[in-house]
Amino acid sequence: MKQAIKLPKIDPVLFTPSSPEDGKDTIPLNKQHSTLRPQATRRERQQTDAKTEKIEEERFATGFLGWLKRLTIYLGAVVAAGTIGLLFFWQIPAVQELPELLEELGQSASISTKRPSKTGNSTANKDSTATKGATATTSDPAKSPETAGKADPDKQTAEDVAQNAAIQAEVDQLLVEAQKNMDSRRLTTPESDNALFKYQQILELQPGNPDALNGIQRITAHYRGTAERSLRQGQVDQSLSLIRRGLSVDPDDITLINLRNEAQIAKQRQQEREHEQALVRERERKRQQQLLAQKRERERKRQKQAAIRAAAQRREAALQQQRWRQQKQREQQAQKRSWFTPGSSNNNNSFGGFNQR
């Protein structure tokens, strides 16, 4: 006997013959199942691939968002740390004084650039005088070009030598006056007759004069030393005054700036001590006033009690005197009554009218 063939279930949607004629050309059932199964697995595979792609896209999106969030937090932390670092860096005194130092460097550079310009001007003047001499010789045929070229530079150098000699004489005179002011301790006062003023005049005539620069440094060193000694001795106000004078001479002296900060701290502590002492004195004054008020109150109470005792004594004395008077009156009345009673021997003897003899 032939075995019964078990046919697999066929999806009616995938394979439904429309007519018997169509069924003639169809594939047998055993082969039909083998051709339909790969189509179903292919569709499932596509669905799973789509799902995995979607999951991977979602995972990529979440990962990118997380990375972007961490990057934002990191950049914010870096900006905050940089801002805090800049703030702390700006609190350093050297950094705060950096613009002044740059300005001084610029001024010194401008002075150094001006110095060769003067020499350049002098050479330019010499060249101009030489050209003038040349033009003069060409205009005047009587004069030779050699003699004209020799006469003008000699005259120019003589004028420069005379001018330099006059400036040097004035500088020497100012140095002598400045030294006299230094010896008499007229360093920054009076206003137009002090050593600093003379040295500044010298620097105006001869920029970079070593004697003037050395003198200004000595003035600064004098104020620095005296201010430090005054501060060590506890004379804070005098030290601050000397520091201000020294900084007026050299505003960029680091030692004077540090001394000023130290003196300001000492001044603040001194003011705090004075305030505490004032509070202590005020408390002591209030305590003394309270003790005095208590003493006065005790004295007032004592006087009041003494007055009360004196009044009581006076009342007692008055009562005793009154009782003594009353007793005296009673005795007198009793004596009078004894005189006027009948049968009394005193009455008979005194009036005699009652005697029957």
CORTA-V582831 format. One record per helix or strand of 3 or more residues. SS is the DSSP state (h for helix, s for strand). FROM is the first residue (numbers start at 1). TO is the last residue. Records with the same first field share a line. If there is no record, write none. Layout:
SS=FROM-TO, FROM-TO
This chain:
h=20-24, 29-90, 93-96, 98-139, 145-183, 195-205, 210-232, 236-249, 254-340, 345-351
